[in-house]
Amino acid sequence: MRGYGPEEDASKVDFWIDGIHPDDKNRVLAVMQEHLQGRTDKFEAKYRLRNRAGHFIWVNDKGKISKRDAKGNPAIVAGMVQNVTDQVALQERLENQAARDELTGAFNRRICHEILEQQITTSHSNGESFAVILIDIDYFKSINDQHGHRVGDDVLKAFVNKVEEHLREGDILFRWGGEEFLLLLPRLDESKQYRVADKVRKTIEDNRIVLVDKTEISLTVSTVSYTH
């Protein structure tokens, strides 16, 4: 599974420990010790394990003490390790699809509610303010009427790409509905929120949306901002 042959030292415990991803190692070894010390009935952990090529695969590792010595210490542990990389990748894709708007790739309204609640809780605990800016594309219906809904969809996707190019790390853009978007700006006080809103408006107004067929469309947006 890891690319090593039976003639190599791949079966040694230290070899296994050295292959565990650094971010997973302490957790995995702690779970293992819990079982070896008799505090749990079995050992089970999902973690990343390095293969011969240097890449990490996801594994599901299950084991149980099958024999103890005369002093009650673990003598033999039997178990099974399964490669679950494909299953983890599929789960991540499904979670990502559930959190993002299918058309634009921006986070969707459902996940917006969850993240805003988390942000409010964080703000109350650490005292840091944050800003929320509602962005509405002006006269978007006329784009659909004039060019068709497919072009309208392309404009929305291009709009999201253009806005996200100018965001700070940690800023999050959500599609609120239709041509409305909500921008969450953590660690931003009221004195700066209007400046950011103006920057968003100017960015969109100064940069025409260029579609795949080279059609250029000018947009303007209206914004409403709020600081918590």
Accessible surface in RSA format (square Angstrom, percent):
REM  Atomic radii and reference values for relative SASA: ProtOr
REM  Chains: A
REM  Algorithm: Lee & Richards
REM  Probe-radius: 1.40
REM  Slices: 20
REM RES _ NUM      All-atoms   Total-Side   Main-Chain    Non-polar    All polar
REM                ABS   REL    ABS   REL    ABS   REL    ABS   REL    ABS   REL
RES MET A   1   118.87  61.6  42.56  28.2  76.31 181.7  53.18  45.2  65.69  87.0
RES ARG A   2    32.14  13.5  28.91  14.7   3.23   7.7  21.11  28.9  11.03   6.7
RES GLY A   3    52.02  64.2   0.00   N/A  52.02  64.2  37.18 102.0  14.84  33.2
RES TYR A   4    71.77  33.5  40.72  23.2  31.06  80.8  17.83  13.4  53.94  66.5
RES GLY A   5    20.93  25.8   0.00   N/A  20.93  25.8  15.79  43.3   5.15  11.5
RES PRO A   6   142.76 104.0 103.46  94.3  39.29 142.8 117.67  97.1  25.09 155.9
RES GLU A   7   142.10  81.6 102.23  77.3  39.87  94.9  74.63 144.4  67.47  55.1
RES GLU A   8    54.90  31.5  40.02  30.3  14.88  35.4  28.11  54.4  26.79  21.9
RES ASP A   9    87.78  61.5  80.52  80.1   7.27  17.2  18.16  42.7  69.62  69.4
RES ALA A  10    35.14  32.3  21.10  32.6  14.05  32.0  21.16  29.8  13.98  37.0
RES SER A  11   110.74  93.6  74.96 100.0  35.78  82.4  55.82 118.9  54.92  76.9
RES LYS A  12   122.36  59.7 115.94  71.1   6.42  15.3  76.71  69.0  45.65  48.6
RES VAL A  13   100.33  66.0  93.97  85.1   6.36  15.3  96.22  83.6   4.11  11.1
RES ASP A  14   101.97  71.4 100.03  99.6   1.93   4.6  28.45  67.0  73.52  73.3
RES PHE A  15    54.07  27.1  48.62  30.1   5.45  14.2  51.95  31.5   2.12   6.1
RES TRP A  16    46.62  18.7  46.62  22.6   0.00   0.0  45.48  24.2   1.14   1.9
RES ILE A  17    42.80  24.4  42.80  31.9   0.00   0.0  42.80  30.8   0.00   0.0
RES ASP A  18    87.80  61.5  79.66  79.3   8.14  19.3  21.58  50.8  66.22  66.0
RES GLY A  19     0.25   0.3   0.00   N/A   0.25   0.3   0.25   0.7   0.00   0.0
RES ILE A  20     1.60   0.9   0.00   0.0   1.60   3.9   0.00   0.0   1.60   4.3
RES HIS A  21    32.96  18.0  32.96  22.9   0.00   0.0  12.03  12.4  20.93  24.4
RES PRO A  22    97.24  70.9  78.51  71.6  18.73  68.1  81.30  67.1  15.94  99.1
RES ASP A  23   112.84  79.0  79.32  78.9  33.52  79.3  22.14  52.1  90.70  90.5
RES ASP A  24     7.43   5.2   7.43   7.4   0.00   0.0   0.00   0.0   7.43   7.4
RES LYS A  25    57.29  27.9  57.29  35.2   0.00   0.0  24.56  22.1  32.73  34.9
RES ASN A  26   125.30  86.4 117.95 114.0   7.35  17.7  35.03  84.3  90.27  87.2
RES ARG A  27   108.23  45.4  98.17  50.0  10.05  23.9  71.93  98.3  36.29  22.0
RES VAL A  28     0.00   0.0   0.00   0.0   0.00   0.0   0.00   0.0   0.00   0.0
RES LEU A  29    50.49  28.1  50.03  35.8   0.46   1.2  50.28  35.3   0.21   0.6
RES ALA A  30    55.55  51.1  46.89  72.4   8.66  19.7  53.66  75.6   1.89   5.0
RES VAL A  31    50.09  33.0  48.99  44.3   1.11   2.7  49.94  43.4   0.16   0.4
RES MET A  32    31.30  16.2  31.30  20.7   0.00   0.0  29.75  25.3   1.55   2.1
RES GLN A  33    83.27  46.6  83.27  60.9   0.00   0.0  32.71  69.6  50.56  38.3
RES GLU A  34    63.96  36.7  63.96  48.4   0.00   0.0  22.50  43.5  41.46  33.9
RES HIS A  35     6.91   3.8   6.68   4.6   0.23   0.6   6.68   6.9   0.23   0.3
RES LEU A  36    44.81  25.0  39.29  28.1   5.52  13.9  39.34  27.6   5.47  14.7
RES GLN A  37    99.72  55.8  66.30  48.5  33.43  79.6  35.77  76.1  63.96  48.5
RES GLY A  38    50.64  62.5   0.00   N/A  50.64  62.5  17.43  47.8  33.21  74.4
RES ARG A  39   150.37  63.1 114.60  58.4  35.77  85.2  64.59  88.3  85.77  52.0
RES THR A  40    59.06  42.0  45.42  46.0  13.64  32.5  52.91  71.1   6.14   9.3
RES ASP A  41   105.20  73.7  86.80  86.4  18.40  43.5  43.87 103.3  61.33  61.2
RES LYS A  42   116.91  57.0 108.69  66.7   8.22  19.6  60.33  54.3  56.58  60.3
RES PHE A  43     2.09   1.0   1.93   1.2   0.16   0.4   1.93   1.2   0.16   0.5
RES GLU A  44    74.81  42.9  57.47  43.5  17.33  41.3  20.53  39.7  54.28  44.3
RES ALA A  45     7.59   7.0   0.75   1.2   6.84  15.6   7.59  10.7   0.00   0.0
RES LYS A  46   103.25  50.4  95.44  58.6   7.81  18.6  45.00  40.5  58.25  62.0
RES TYR A  47     0.13   0.1   0.13   0.1   0.00   0.0   0.00   0.0   0.13   0.2
RES ARG A  48    57.57  24.2  57.57  29.3   0.00   0.0   8.70  11.9  48.87  29.6
RES LEU A  49     5.16   2.9   5.16   3.7   0.00   0.0   5.16   3.6   0.00   0.0
RES ARG A  50    84.69  35.6  84.39  43.0   0.30   0.7  18.74  25.6  65.95  40.0
RES ASN A  51    28.09  19.4  26.14  25.3   1.95   4.7   2.71   6.5  25.38  24.5
RES ARG A  52   134.43  56.4 111.37  56.8  23.06  54.9  38.64  52.8  95.80  58.1
RES ALA A  53    77.06  70.9  38.80  59.9  38.27  87.1  51.41  72.4  25.65  68.0
RES GLY A  54    40.83  50.4   0.00   N/A  40.83  50.4  21.91  60.1  18.93  42.4
RES HIS A  55   123.31  67.4 119.65  83.2   3.65   9.3  79.20  81.6  44.10  51.3
RES PHE A  56    72.75  36.4  47.23  29.3  25.52  66.4  47.23  28.6  25.52  73.1
RES ILE A  57    18.55  10.6  18.55  13.8   0.00   0.0  18.55  13.4   0.00   0.0
RES TRP A  58    63.40  25.4  63.40  30.7   0.00   0.0  49.20  26.2  14.20  23.0
RES VAL A  59     0.00   0.0   0.00   0.0   0.00   0.0   0.00   0.0   0.00   0.0
RES ASN A  60    23.16  16.0  22.28  21.5   0.89   2.1   0.70   1.7  22.46  21.7
RES ASP A  61    12.79   9.0  12.79  12.7   0.00   0.0   0.00   0.0  12.79  12.8
RES LYS A  62    87.31  42.6  86.52  53.1   0.79   1.9  32.17  29.0  55.14  58.7
RES GLY A  63     9.60  11.8   0.00   N/A   9.60  11.8   7.32  20.1   2.28   5.1
RES LYS A  64   105.32  51.4 104.82  64.3   0.50   1.2  62.41  56.2  42.91  45.7
RES ILE A  65    23.84  13.6   7.75   5.8  16.09  38.8   7.75   5.6  16.09  43.7
RES SER A  66    74.80  63.2  34.79  46.4  40.01  92.2  39.88  84.9  34.92  48.9
RES LYS A  67   122.74  59.9 115.33  70.8   7.40  17.6  67.55  60.8  55.19  58.8
RES ARG A  68   102.56  43.1  81.33  41.5  21.23  50.5  39.60  54.1  62.96  38.2
RES ASP A  69    65.94  46.2  50.07  49.8  15.87  37.5  35.53  83.6  30.41  30.3
RES ALA A  70   116.61 107.2  65.54 101.1  51.07 116.2  78.88 111.1  37.73  99.9
RES LYS A  71   181.53  88.6 146.71  90.0  34.82  82.9  98.22  88.4  83.31  88.7
RES GLY A  72    35.88  44.2   0.00   N/A  35.88  44.2  25.93  71.1   9.95  22.3
RES ASN A  73    74.23  51.2  73.84  71.4   0.39   0.9  14.12  34.0  60.11  58.1
RES PRO A  74    50.97  37.1  27.87  25.4  23.10  84.0  27.89  23.0  23.07 143.4
RES ALA A  75    57.21  52.6  18.90  29.2  38.31  87.1  27.36  38.5  29.85  79.1
RES ILE A  76    91.49  52.1  87.48  65.2   4.01   9.7  91.48  65.9   0.02   0.0
RES VAL A  77    62.47  41.1  33.07  29.9  29.40  70.8  33.07  28.7  29.40  79.7
RES ALA A  78    56.68  52.1  47.12  72.7   9.56  21.7  52.67  74.2   4.02  10.6
RES GLY A  79    61.33  75.6   0.00   N/A  61.33  75.6  20.65  56.7  40.68  91.1
RES MET A  80   110.77  57.4 102.49  67.8   8.27  19.7  72.03  61.2  38.73  51.3
RES VAL A  81    59.47  39.1  38.12  34.5  21.35  51.4  38.12  33.1  21.35  57.9
RES GLN A  82    82.78  46.3  78.89  57.7   3.89   9.3  17.95  38.2  64.83  49.2
RES ASN A  83    71.59  49.4  49.56  47.9  22.04  53.1  17.58  42.3  54.02  52.2
RES VAL A  84    15.90  10.5  15.90  14.4   0.00   0.0  15.90  13.8   0.00   0.0
RES THR A  85    43.85  31.2  43.16  43.8   0.68   1.6  43.16  58.0   0.68   1.0
RES ASP A  86   117.17  82.1 110.24 109.7   6.93  16.4  33.67  79.2  83.50  83.3
RES GLN A  87   107.93  60.4 101.07  73.9   6.87  16.4  58.33 124.1  49.61  37.6
RES VAL A  88    18.64  12.3  15.85  14.4   2.79   6.7  18.64  16.2   0.00   0.0
RES ALA A  89    37.62  34.6  34.48  53.2   3.14   7.1  36.60  51.5   1.02   2.7
RES LEU A  90    87.59  48.8  87.59  62.7   0.00   0.0  87.59  61.5   0.00   0.0
RES GLN A  91    92.06  51.5  91.18  66.6   0.88   2.1  33.54  71.4  58.52  44.4
RES GLU A  92    97.04  55.7  91.70  69.4   5.34  12.7  35.70  69.0  61.35  50.1
RES ARG A  93   130.91  55.0 126.98  64.7   3.93   9.4  60.16  82.2  70.76  42.9
RES LEU A  94    91.34  50.9  86.49  61.9   4.85  12.2  86.89  61.0   4.44  12.0
RES GLU A  95    98.69  56.7  89.36  67.6   9.33  22.2  38.05  73.6  60.63  49.5
RES ASN A  96    75.29  51.9  69.23  66.9   6.06  14.6  19.96  48.0  55.33  53.5
RES GLN A  97   118.14  66.1 100.60  73.5  17.54  41.8  43.47  92.5  74.67  56.6
RES ALA A  98    53.50  49.2  38.05  58.7  15.45  35.1  50.29  70.8   3.20   8.5
RES ALA A  99    14.11  13.0  14.11  21.8   0.00   0.0  14.11  19.9   0.00   0.0
RES ARG A 100    77.67  32.6  71.69  36.5   5.99  14.3  18.07  24.7  59.60  36.1
RES ASP A 101    25.32  17.7  20.19  20.1   5.14  12.2   4.07   9.6  21.25  21.2
RES GLU A 102   178.23 102.3 143.43 108.5  34.81  82.9  65.90 127.5 112.33  91.7
RES LEU A 103    53.18  29.6  38.70  27.7  14.49  36.4  43.43  30.5   9.75  26.2
RES THR A 104    14.11  10.0   0.00   0.0  14.11  33.6   0.97   1.3  13.15  19.9
RES GLY A 105    32.41  40.0   0.00   N/A  32.41  40.0  27.63  75.8   4.78  10.7
RES ALA A 106     0.11   0.1   0.00   0.0   0.11   0.3   0.11   0.2   0.00   0.0
RES PHE A 107    49.37  24.7  49.37  30.6   0.00   0.0  49.37  29.9   0.00   0.0
RES ASN A 108    30.05  20.7  29.96  29.0   0.09   0.2  16.32  39.3  13.74  13.3
RES ARG A 109   112.81  47.4 111.15  56.7   1.67   4.0  36.73  50.2  76.09  46.1
RES ARG A 110   122.48  51.4 113.32  57.8   9.17  21.8  79.74 109.0  42.74  25.9
RES ILE A 111    26.23  14.9  26.23  19.5   0.00   0.0  26.23  18.9   0.00   0.0
RES CYS A 112     0.00   0.0   0.00   0.0   0.00   0.0   0.00   0.0   0.00   0.0
RES HIS A 113    89.02  48.7  87.53  60.8   1.49   3.8  58.61  60.4  30.41  35.4
RES GLU A 114    73.84  42.4  70.76  53.5   3.08   7.3  31.85  61.6  41.99  34.3
RES ILE A 115    33.21  18.9  33.02  24.6   0.18   0.4  33.02  23.8   0.18   0.5
RES LEU A 116    31.58  17.6  31.58  22.6   0.00   0.0  31.58  22.2   0.00   0.0
RES GLU A 117   117.34  67.4 113.85  86.1   3.49   8.3  40.41  78.2  76.93  62.8
RES GLN A 118   114.20  63.9 109.00  79.7   5.20  12.4  42.75  91.0  71.45  54.2
RES GLN A 119    28.50  15.9  25.63  18.7   2.87   6.8   3.12   6.6  25.38  19.3
RES ILE A 120    65.39  37.2  65.39  48.7   0.00   0.0  65.39  47.1   0.00   0.0
RES THR A 121    92.96  66.1  89.68  90.9   3.29   7.8  65.74  88.3  27.23  41.2
RES THR A 122    62.55  44.5  59.90  60.7   2.66   6.3  37.05  49.8  25.51  38.6
RES SER A 123     9.71   8.2   6.55   8.7   3.16   7.3   0.28   0.6   9.43  13.2
RES HIS A 124   131.48  71.9  98.83  68.7  32.65  83.5  73.84  76.1  57.64  67.1
RES SER A 125    94.25  79.6  51.78  69.1  42.47  97.8  49.47 105.3  44.78  62.7
RES ASN A 126    78.22  53.9  44.84  43.3  33.38  80.4  37.36  89.9  40.86  39.5
RES GLY A 127    66.77  82.3   0.00   N/A  66.77  82.3  34.81  95.5  31.95  71.6
RES GLU A 128    81.69  46.9  76.30  57.7   5.39  12.8  30.91  59.8  50.78  41.5
RES SER A 129    35.16  29.7  28.37  37.9   6.79  15.6  22.20  47.3  12.96  18.2
RES PHE A 130     3.77   1.9   3.73   2.3   0.03   0.1   3.73   2.3   0.03   0.1
RES ALA A 131     0.00   0.0   0.00   0.0   0.00   0.0   0.00   0.0   0.00   0.0
RES VAL A 132    18.81  12.4  18.05  16.3   0.76   1.8  18.05  15.7   0.76   2.1
RES ILE A 133     0.00   0.0   0.00   0.0   0.00   0.0   0.00   0.0   0.00   0.0
RES LEU A 134    56.78  31.6  55.53  39.7   1.25   3.2  55.53  39.0   1.25   3.4
RES ILE A 135     0.00   0.0   0.00   0.0   0.00   0.0   0.00   0.0   0.00   0.0
RES ASP A 136    49.82  34.9  49.82  49.6   0.00   0.0  10.22  24.1  39.60  39.5
RES ILE A 137     2.77   1.6   0.00   0.0   2.77   6.7   0.00   0.0   2.77   7.5
RES ASP A 138    35.15  24.6  24.91  24.8  10.24  24.2   9.45  22.2  25.69  25.6
RES TYR A 139   182.18  85.1 162.25  92.3  19.92  51.8 124.42  93.5  57.76  71.2
RES PHE A 140    15.42   7.7  13.20   8.2   2.22   5.8  13.20   8.0   2.22   6.3
RES LYS A 141   149.02  72.7 145.22  89.1   3.80   9.1 115.79 104.2  33.23  35.4
RES SER A 142    57.66  48.7  52.19  69.7   5.47  12.6  43.34  92.3  14.32  20.1
RES ILE A 143    14.71   8.4  13.67  10.2   1.04   2.5  14.71  10.6   0.00   0.0
RES ASN A 144    26.18  18.1  21.08  20.4   5.10  12.3   2.18   5.2  24.00  23.2
RES ASP A 145    98.86  69.2  62.70  62.4  36.16  85.5  32.66  76.9  66.20  66.0
RES GLN A 146   141.24  79.0 105.63  77.2  35.62  84.8  36.63  78.0 104.61  79.3
RES HIS A 147    71.67  39.2  44.87  31.2  26.80  68.6  27.79  28.6  43.88  51.1
RES GLY A 148    29.70  36.6   0.00   N/A  29.70  36.6  28.05  77.0   1.64   3.7
RES HIS A 149   134.07  73.3 129.53  90.0   4.54  11.6  87.70  90.4  46.37  54.0
RES ARG A 150   199.59  83.8 192.45  98.1   7.14  17.0  74.37 101.6 125.22  75.9
RES VAL A 151    29.02  19.1  28.93  26.2   0.09   0.2  28.93  25.1   0.09   0.2
RES GLY A 152     0.46   0.6   0.00   N/A   0.46   0.6   0.46   1.3   0.00   0.0
RES ASP A 153    54.84  38.4  54.80  54.5   0.04   0.1   4.20   9.9  50.64  50.5
RES ASP A 154    38.96  27.3  35.90  35.7   3.05   7.2   6.04  14.2  32.92  32.8
RES VAL A 155     0.00   0.0   0.00   0.0   0.00   0.0   0.00   0.0   0.00   0.0
RES LEU A 156     5.03   2.8   5.03   3.6   0.00   0.0   5.03   3.5   0.00   0.0
RES LYS A 157    80.89  39.5  80.56  49.4   0.33   0.8  35.82  32.2  45.07  48.0
RES ALA A 158    23.32  21.4  17.19  26.5   6.13  14.0  20.40  28.7   2.91   7.7
RES PHE A 159     0.00   0.0   0.00   0.0   0.00   0.0   0.00   0.0   0.00   0.0
RES VAL A 160     1.61   1.1   1.61   1.5   0.00   0.0   1.61   1.4   0.00   0.0
RES ASN A 161    87.11  60.1  83.46  80.7   3.66   8.8  21.70  52.2  65.41  63.2
RES LYS A 162    47.15  23.0  46.53  28.5   0.62   1.5  12.36  11.1  34.79  37.1
RES VAL A 163     4.93   3.2   2.43   2.2   2.50   6.0   4.55   4.0   0.38   1.0
RES GLU A 164    74.37  42.7  58.24  44.1  16.13  38.4  18.67  36.1  55.70  45.5
RES GLU A 165   120.66  69.3  81.96  62.0  38.70  92.1  43.47  84.1  77.19  63.0
RES HIS A 166    85.20  46.6  62.94  43.8  22.26  56.9  44.55  45.9  40.65  47.3
RES LEU A 167    42.64  23.7  16.85  12.1  25.80  64.8  18.03  12.7  24.61  66.2
RES ARG A 168   101.84  42.8  88.67  45.2  13.17  31.4  77.03 105.3  24.81  15.0
RES GLU A 169   167.75  96.3 144.59 109.4  23.15  55.1  67.88 131.3  99.87  81.5
RES GLY A 170    39.54  48.8   0.00   N/A  39.54  48.8  28.75  78.9  10.78  24.2
RES ASP A 171    17.56  12.3   2.30   2.3  15.26  36.1   0.00   0.0  17.56  17.5
RES ILE A 172    38.46  21.9  36.02  26.8   2.44   5.9  38.46  27.7   0.00   0.0
RES LEU A 173     2.83   1.6   0.00   0.0   2.83   7.1   0.00   0.0   2.83   7.6
RES PHE A 174     0.00   0.0   0.00   0.0   0.00   0.0   0.00   0.0   0.00   0.0
RES ARG A 175    41.95  17.6  37.74  19.2   4.21  10.0   7.00   9.6  34.95  21.2
RES TRP A 176    51.43  20.6  48.54  23.5   2.88   6.8  30.62  16.3  20.81  33.8
RES GLY A 177    32.64  40.3   0.00   N/A  32.64  40.3  29.50  81.0   3.14   7.0
RES GLY A 178    41.72  51.4   0.00   N/A  41.72  51.4  29.28  80.3  12.44  27.9
RES GLU A 179    55.35  31.8  55.04  41.6   0.31   0.7   1.25   2.4  54.10  44.2
RES GLU A 180    61.65  35.4  61.65  46.6   0.00   0.0   8.54  16.5  53.10  43.4
RES PHE A 181     0.00   0.0   0.00   0.0   0.00   0.0   0.00   0.0   0.00   0.0
RES LEU A 182    14.54   8.1  14.54  10.4   0.00   0.0  14.54  10.2   0.00   0.0
RES LEU A 183     0.27   0.2   0.27   0.2   0.00   0.0   0.27   0.2   0.00   0.0
RES LEU A 184     1.07   0.6   1.07   0.8   0.00   0.0   1.07   0.8   0.00   0.0
RES LEU A 185     2.90   1.6   2.90   2.1   0.00   0.0   2.90   2.0   0.00   0.0
RES PRO A 186    12.84   9.4  12.84  11.7   0.00   0.0  12.84  10.6   0.00   0.0
RES ARG A 187   131.74  55.3 108.42  55.3  23.32  55.5  50.43  68.9  81.31  49.3
RES LEU A 188    11.71   6.5  10.24   7.3   1.48   3.7  11.44   8.0   0.28   0.7
RES ASP A 189    64.79  45.4  61.75  61.5   3.04   7.2  26.58  62.6  38.21  38.1
RES GLU A 190   100.68  57.8  98.70  74.7   1.98   4.7  25.42  49.2  75.26  61.4
RES SER A 191    84.19  71.1  55.24  73.7  28.94  66.7  57.05 121.5  27.14  38.0
RES LYS A 192    93.98  45.8  93.98  57.7   0.00   0.0  36.55  32.9  57.43  61.2
RES GLN A 193     3.54   2.0   3.54   2.6   0.00   0.0   0.00   0.0   3.54   2.7
RES TYR A 194   123.51  57.7 122.60  69.8   0.91   2.4  93.97  70.6  29.53  36.4
RES ARG A 195   157.34  66.1 150.21  76.6   7.13  17.0  69.87  95.5  87.47  53.0
RES VAL A 196    35.66  23.5  34.70  31.4   0.96   2.3  35.66  31.0   0.00   0.0
RES ALA A 197     3.99   3.7   3.99   6.2   0.00   0.0   3.99   5.6   0.00   0.0
RES ASP A 198    70.05  49.1  66.98  66.7   3.08   7.3  26.33  62.0  43.73  43.6
RES LYS A 199   116.87  57.0 110.85  68.0   6.02  14.3  68.36  61.5  48.51  51.7
RES VAL A 200    13.87   9.1  11.32  10.3   2.54   6.1  13.85  12.0   0.01   0.0
RES ARG A 201    71.88  30.2  71.88  36.6   0.00   0.0  17.53  24.0  54.35  32.9
RES LYS A 202   131.09  64.0 129.36  79.4   1.72   4.1  91.25  82.1  39.83  42.4
RES THR A 203    16.13  11.5  11.17  11.3   4.96  11.8   8.14  10.9   7.99  12.1
RES ILE A 204     1.06   0.6   0.30   0.2   0.76   1.8   0.30   0.2   0.76   2.1
RES GLU A 205    85.73  49.2  61.43  46.5  24.31  57.9  12.38  23.9  73.35  59.9
RES ASP A 206    91.99  64.4  56.41  56.1  35.59  84.2  28.16  66.3  63.84  63.7
RES ASN A 207    53.56  36.9  49.04  47.4   4.51  10.9   6.53  15.7  47.02  45.5
RES ARG A 208   132.24  55.5 117.73  60.0  14.51  34.5  31.51  43.1 100.73  61.1
RES ILE A 209     3.17   1.8   1.51   1.1   1.66   4.0   3.17   2.3   0.00   0.0
RES VAL A 210    83.64  55.0  59.12  53.5  24.51  59.1  59.12  51.4  24.51  66.5
RES LEU A 211    12.32   6.9   5.12   3.7   7.20  18.1   8.87   6.2   3.45   9.3
RES VAL A 212   141.98  93.4 120.24 108.9  21.73  52.4 128.70 111.8  13.28  36.0
RES ASP A 213   101.61  71.2  71.86  71.5  29.75  70.4  49.43 116.3  52.18  52.0
RES LYS A 214   162.46  79.3 148.56  91.2  13.90  33.1  93.17  83.9  69.29  73.8
RES THR A 215    45.25  32.2  37.39  37.9   7.85  18.7  27.99  37.6  17.26  26.1
RES GLU A 216    95.29  54.7  74.06  56.0  21.23  50.6  14.78  28.6  80.51  65.7
RES ILE A 217    13.94   7.9  11.09   8.3   2.85   6.9  13.94  10.0   0.00   0.0
RES SER A 218    67.93  57.4  44.56  59.5  23.38  53.9  39.88  84.9  28.06  39.3
RES LEU A 219     6.25   3.5   1.69   1.2   4.57  11.5   4.23   3.0   2.02   5.4
RES THR A 220    60.88  43.3  58.58  59.4   2.30   5.5  50.65  68.0  10.23  15.5
RES VAL A 221     5.59   3.7   0.00   0.0   5.59  13.5   0.00   0.0   5.59  15.2
RES SER A 222    57.65  48.7  52.64  70.3   5.01  11.5  34.36  73.2  23.30  32.6
RES THR A 223    25.55  18.2   1.87   1.9  23.69  56.4   0.34   0.5  25.21  38.1
RES VAL A 224   104.86  69.0  98.13  88.8   6.73  16.2 102.54  89.1   2.31   6.3
RES SER A 225    26.59  22.5   4.30   5.7  22.29  51.4   0.30   0.6  26.29  36.8
RES TYR A 226   128.27  59.9 124.72  71.0   3.55   9.2 100.21  75.3  28.06  34.6
RES THR A 227    31.61  22.5  11.59  11.8  20.02  47.7  11.59  15.6  20.02  30.3
RES HIS A 228    63.43  34.7  39.29  27.3  24.14  61.7  52.80  54.4  10.63  12.4
END  Absolute sums over single chains surface
CHAIN  1 A    14200.8      11625.8       2574.9       7484.2       6716.6
END  Absolute sums over all chains
TOTAL         14200.8      11625.8       2574.9       7484.2       6716.6
